[in-house]
Amino acid sequence: MKVKVMKEKCLGCGMCVGINSDVFSFDDDGLAKADSDKINDENKDQVEEAKNSCPVGAIEEEN
C-alpha cells in the first residue's frame, strides 16, 4: 500500500498525523506528508482510517 497527500487539497488539520504519526507528518509548510515506506501490516488499518478521515479527501492511494 502506498499513499500520497495531495498538497493542493490539504488544510493541515492534522487528523492523519493524529491517527498515525509514523506514516504522516507535517512538512515545512504545515501541510501533511506521507512516508509510504513506513506502512506495514500492523499500521495499514490506521493508514486507511487516516485516508477515510481526511475532511477534504487529500490522501489518495497510489498504484
N, CA, C and O atoms as a MOPAC input file, in Angstrom:
PM7 MOZYME 1SCF
protein

 N      0.85200 1    -1.18500 1     0.00000 1
 C      0.00000 1     0.00000 1     0.00000 1
 C      0.88700 1     1.23500 1     0.00000 1
 O      1.86800 1     1.31900 1     0.73900 1
 N      0.51800 1     2.19500 1    -0.85100 1
 C      1.20800 1     3.48100 1    -0.90200 1
 C      0.16000 1     4.57700 1    -0.92700 1
 O     -0.86700 1     4.45700 1    -1.59400 1
 N      0.43100 1     5.64800 1    -0.19100 1
 C     -0.48200 1     6.78600 1    -0.17200 1
 C      0.28300 1     8.06800 1    -0.43900 1
 O      1.49500 1     8.14500 1    -0.23700 1
 N     -0.44300 1     9.06500 1    -0.89400 1
 C      0.13500 1    10.37700 1    -1.18300 1
 C     -0.82800 1    11.43400 1    -0.67400 1
 O     -2.04300 1    11.28800 1    -0.80300 1
 N     -0.29300 1    12.48900 1    -0.10100 1
 C     -1.10800 1    13.62200 1     0.32100 1
 C     -1.09800 1    14.64700 1    -0.80900 1
 O     -0.03900 1    15.11000 1    -1.23300 1
 N     -2.27500 1    14.98800 1    -1.28200 1
 C     -2.41400 1    15.97300 1    -2.34500 1
 C     -2.31900 1    17.36300 1    -1.70900 1
 O     -3.25600 1    17.82300 1    -1.05900 1
 N     -1.17200 1    18.02400 1    -1.90700 1
 C     -0.88100 1    19.30000 1    -1.24600 1
 C     -1.90900 1    20.38100 1    -1.57400 1
 O     -2.20600 1    21.22700 1    -0.73000 1
 N     -2.44900 1    20.36100 1    -2.77900 1
 C     -3.40700 1    21.40300 1    -3.16300 1
 C     -4.74100 1    21.26800 1    -2.43200 1
 O     -5.53800 1    22.20600 1    -2.41900 1
 N     -4.98800 1    20.10800 1    -1.82500 1
 C     -6.22000 1    19.89200 1    -1.06700 1
 C     -6.00900 1    19.99300 1     0.44100 1
 O     -6.93800 1    20.34200 1     1.16900 1
 N     -4.81200 1    19.69500 1     0.91500 1
 C     -4.53200 1    19.59000 1     2.34900 1
 C     -4.73600 1    20.93100 1     3.06100 1
 O     -4.29200 1    21.98100 1     2.59500 1
 N     -5.42700 1    20.85700 1     4.21200 1
 C     -5.64800 1    22.03600 1     5.05000 1
 C     -4.66200 1    22.11200 1     6.21200 1
 O     -4.55700 1    23.14100 1     6.87900 1
 N     -3.94000 1    21.01500 1     6.45100 1
 C     -3.02300 1    20.96700 1     7.58000 1
 C     -3.71500 1    20.77600 1     8.91200 1
 O     -3.19700 1    21.19000 1     9.94900 1
 N     -4.88800 1    20.15000 1     8.89400 1
 C     -5.66100 1    19.98700 1    10.13400 1
 C     -5.02300 1    18.99300 1    11.10400 1
 O     -5.25200 1    19.07900 1    12.31000 1
 N     -4.22700 1    18.05400 1    10.59500 1
 C     -3.52000 1    17.10800 1    11.45400 1
 C     -4.27100 1    15.85000 1    11.80900 1
 O     -3.79800 1    15.07200 1    12.63600 1
 N     -5.42100 1    15.62400 1    11.21600 1
 C     -6.18700 1    14.40700 1    11.51600 1
 C     -5.34000 1    13.16100 1    11.22800 1
 O     -5.28900 1    12.24100 1    12.04400 1
 N     -4.68500 1    13.13600 1    10.08300 1
 C     -3.89500 1    11.96000 1     9.70700 1
 C     -2.69400 1    11.78300 1    10.63300 1
 O     -2.36300 1    10.66100 1    11.01500 1
 N     -2.04900 1    12.87600 1    10.99100 1
 C     -0.89800 1    12.81600 1    11.89600 1
 C     -1.33800 1    12.29600 1    13.26100 1
 O     -0.61300 1    11.53200 1    13.89800 1
 N     -2.51000 1    12.70100 1    13.70800 1
 C     -3.04200 1    12.22600 1    14.97600 1
 C     -3.35900 1    10.74500 1    14.96700 1
 O     -3.23900 1    10.07300 1    15.99100 1
 N     -3.76100 1    10.23500 1    13.82000 1
 C     -4.09800 1     8.80900 1    13.71100 1
 C     -2.84300 1     7.95200 1    13.60600 1
 O     -2.76600 1     6.89100 1    14.22500 1
 N     -1.85200 1     8.40200 1    12.82500 1
 C     -0.61100 1     7.63900 1    12.70600 1
 C      0.55500 1     8.57300 1    12.39100 1
 O      0.77500 1     8.95500 1    11.24200 1
 N      1.28300 1     8.92400 1    13.42100 1
 C      2.39200 1     9.86500 1    13.25500 1
 C      3.66900 1     9.20800 1    12.73800 1
 O      4.65600 1     9.89900 1    12.48200 1
 N      3.66600 1     7.88200 1    12.58000 1
 C      4.81000 1     7.21500 1    11.95800 1
 C      4.79100 1     7.41700 1    10.44200 1
 O      5.83500 1     7.61900 1     9.82200 1
 N      3.61100 1     7.36100 1     9.86100 1
 C      3.46300 1     7.46900 1     8.40700 1
 C      3.22800 1     8.91300 1     7.98200 1
 O      3.77200 1     9.36200 1     6.97300 1
 N      2.41900 1     9.64000 1     8.75000 1
 C      2.05800 1    11.01200 1     8.39200 1
 C      2.77200 1    12.01500 1     9.29100 1
 O      2.91200 1    11.79500 1    10.49400 1
 N      3.21700 1    13.10100 1     8.70500 1
 C      3.86200 1    14.17500 1     9.45000 1
 C      3.61400 1    15.47800 1     8.69400 1
 O      3.00600 1    15.49100 1     7.62400 1
 N      4.10400 1    16.57400 1     9.28100 1
 C      3.93700 1    17.87500 1     8.64200 1
 C      5.21800 1    18.26900 1     7.91700 1
 O      6.31800 1    17.98900 1     8.39300 1
 N      5.07500 1    18.91700 1     6.77000 1
 C      6.24300 1    19.45100 1     6.08100 1
 C      6.50300 1    20.87400 1     6.56300 1
 O      5.83300 1    21.34800 1     7.48100 1
 N      7.44900 1    21.54600 1     5.96600 1
 C      7.81900 1    22.89500 1     6.39300 1
 C      6.71600 1    23.92100 1     6.15600 1
 O      6.72900 1    24.99300 1     6.76100 1
 N      5.76600 1    23.60400 1     5.28700 1
 C      4.63900 1    24.49900 1     5.00600 1
 C      3.45400 1    24.26800 1     5.93300 1
 O      2.43200 1    24.94400 1     5.81600 1
 N      3.58600 1    23.30900 1     6.86100 1
 C      2.49300 1    22.99800 1     7.78100 1
 C      1.44100 1    22.10000 1     7.17200 1
 O      0.35200 1    21.95500 1     7.72700 1
 N      1.75000 1    21.49300 1     6.03600 1
 C      0.82900 1    20.57000 1     5.38300 1
 C      1.30700 1    19.14700 1     5.63000 1
 O      2.48200 1    18.91200 1     5.91100 1
 N      0.38400 1    18.20400 1     5.52100 1
 C      0.72100 1    16.81100 1     5.78900 1
 C      1.51600 1    16.21300 1     4.64000 1
 O      1.38900 1    16.61100 1     3.48200 1
 N      2.33400 1    15.24700 1     5.00500 1
 C      3.04100 1    14.43900 1     4.01500 1
 C      3.01000 1    13.00100 1     4.50500 1
 O      2.83100 1    12.74500 1     5.69500 1
 N      3.18500 1    12.06800 1     3.58400 1
 C      3.12600 1    10.65100 1     3.92500 1
 C      4.42100 1     9.96800 1     3.52000 1
 O      4.98600 1    10.26500 1     2.46700 1
 N      4.88700 1     9.05600 1     4.35600 1
 C      6.04700 1     8.23000 1     4.05600 1
 C      5.55700 1     6.79400 1     3.89700 1
 O      5.45700 1     6.05100 1     4.87300 1
 N      5.25400 1     6.41300 1     2.66000 1
 C      4.69100 1     5.09300 1     2.38900 1
 C      5.64200 1     3.96000 1     2.74200 1
 O      5.20300 1     2.82700 1     2.93300 1
 N      6.94100 1     4.24700 1     2.83200 1
 C      7.90300 1     3.21100 1     3.20900 1
 C      7.67400 1     2.72100 1     4.63700 1
 O      8.14600 1     1.64700 1     5.01100 1
 N      6.95100 1     3.50600 1     5.43300 1
 C      6.70000 1     3.12400 1     6.82700 1
 C      5.37100 1     2.39900 1     7.01000 1
 O      5.00500 1     2.05300 1     8.13300 1
 N      4.64400 1     2.16500 1     5.91500 1
 C      3.38000 1     1.42100 1     6.00300 1
 C      3.70800 1    -0.06500 1     6.06500 1
 O      4.48900 1    -0.57900 1     5.26300 1
 N      3.09900 1    -0.74200 1     7.03000 1
 C      3.30300 1    -2.18400 1     7.18000 1
 C      1.98000 1    -2.85000 1     7.55100 1
 O      0.95000 1    -2.18500 1     7.66100 1
 N      2.01800 1    -4.14800 1     7.73900 1
 C      0.79400 1    -4.89800 1     8.05500 1
 C      0.15800 1    -4.43200 1     9.35700 1
 O     -1.06300 1    -4.49100 1     9.50200 1
 N      0.96900 1    -3.97000 1    10.30700 1
 C      0.44600 1    -3.58100 1    11.60500 1
 C     -0.23300 1    -2.21300 1    11.59700 1
 O     -1.11700 1    -1.96800 1    12.41900 1
 N      0.15700 1    -1.31500 1    10.68900 1
 C     -0.46400 1     0.01100 1    10.69500 1
 C     -1.30600 1     0.30700 1     9.45200 1
 O     -1.80800 1     1.41900 1     9.29000 1
 N     -1.45400 1    -0.67100 1     8.59500 1
 C     -2.21900 1    -0.48500 1     7.35900 1
 C     -3.65100 1    -0.03100 1     7.63100 1
 O     -4.18300 1     0.80500 1     6.90100 1
 N     -4.28000 1    -0.57500 1     8.67300 1
 C     -5.64700 1    -0.17100 1     9.02000 1
 C     -5.70000 1     1.28600 1     9.47600 1
 O     -6.65200 1     2.00000 1     9.16000 1
 N     -4.68900 1     1.72800 1    10.21100 1
 C     -4.63000 1     3.12600 1    10.64300 1
 C     -4.45400 1     4.06100 1     9.44600 1
 O     -5.04700 1     5.13900 1     9.40700 1
 N     -3.65200 1     3.65500 1     8.48500 1
 C     -3.45400 1     4.46700 1     7.28400 1
 C     -4.76900 1     4.58900 1     6.52000 1
 O     -5.11400 1     5.66600 1     6.03400 1
 N     -5.48900 1     3.49500 1     6.42000 1
 C     -6.80300 1     3.51300 1     5.76000 1
 C     -7.76700 1     4.41700 1     6.52900 1
 O     -8.53500 1     5.16700 1     5.92700 1
 N     -7.72200 1     4.34300 1     7.85700 1
 C     -8.56600 1     5.20700 1     8.68400 1
 C     -8.21400 1     6.68600 1     8.46100 1
 O     -9.10200 1     7.53100 1     8.34900 1
 N     -6.92800 1     6.98200 1     8.40000 1
 C     -6.49500 1     8.36500 1     8.15800 1
 C     -6.98500 1     8.84600 1     6.79600 1
 O     -7.46600 1     9.97100 1     6.66200 1
 N     -6.86200 1     7.99800 1     5.80300 1
 C     -7.31900 1     8.34600 1     4.45200 1
 C     -8.81400 1     8.65200 1     4.46000 1
 O     -9.25100 1     9.64000 1     3.87200 1
 N     -9.58000 1     7.82000 1     5.11400 1
 C    -11.04000 1     7.98400 1     5.15500 1
 C    -11.47900 1     9.12700 1     6.06300 1
 O    -12.58000 1     9.65400 1     5.90200 1
 N    -10.63100 1     9.51800 1     7.01500 1
 C    -10.97700 1    10.56900 1     7.97100 1
 C    -10.61300 1    11.96500 1     7.48800 1
 O    -11.06400 1    12.95400 1     8.06600 1
 N     -9.81700 1    12.06000 1     6.45400 1
 C     -9.39100 1    13.37500 1     5.96800 1
 C    -10.61400 1    14.17800 1     5.53900 1
 O    -11.36600 1    13.73900 1     4.66800 1
 N    -10.82400 1    15.35300 1     6.14200 1
 C    -12.05000 1    16.11400 1     5.85400 1
 C    -12.13900 1    16.66000 1     4.43200 1
 O    -13.22100 1    17.02500 1     3.97100 1
 N    -11.00600 1    16.71800 1     3.73700 1
 C    -11.03100 1    17.23900 1     2.36100 1
 C    -10.60000 1    16.19800 1     1.33700 1
 O    -10.43600 1    16.52300 1     0.16100 1
 N    -10.41300 1    14.95600 1     1.76400 1
 C    -10.04700 1    13.88800 1     0.83200 1
 C     -8.68600 1    14.08300 1     0.19300 1
 O     -8.49000 1    13.76400 1    -0.98000 1
 N     -7.74000 1    14.61200 1     0.97100 1
 C     -6.41400 1    14.91800 1     0.40400 1
 C     -5.48200 1    13.70800 1     0.34000 1
 O     -4.43100 1    13.78300 1    -0.29700 1
 N     -5.83900 1    12.60800 1     0.97600 1
 C     -4.99000 1    11.42900 1     0.97600 1
 C     -5.51000 1    10.44600 1    -0.05100 1
 O     -6.65500 1     9.99900 1     0.01100 1
 N     -4.64600 1    10.11800 1    -0.99600 1
 C     -5.04700 1     9.20200 1    -2.06700 1
 C     -4.10400 1     8.01100 1    -2.09200 1
 O     -2.91000 1     8.13500 1    -1.82100 1
 N     -4.66400 1     6.85800 1    -2.42300 1
 C     -3.86200 1     5.65800 1    -2.55600 1
 C     -3.21000 1     5.64500 1    -3.93600 1
 O     -3.85500 1     5.94700 1    -4.94000 1
 N     -1.93800 1     5.29700 1    -3.97300 1
 C     -1.20500 1     5.22400 1    -5.22700 1
 C     -1.13700 1     3.78000 1    -5.69700 1
 O     -1.21400 1     2.85000 1    -4.89400 1
 N     -0.99400 1     3.60400 1    -6.98700 1
 C     -0.84400 1     2.25400 1    -7.55600 1
 C      0.58800 1     1.80400 1    -7.53300 1
 O      0.89400 1     0.69600 1    -7.97300 1

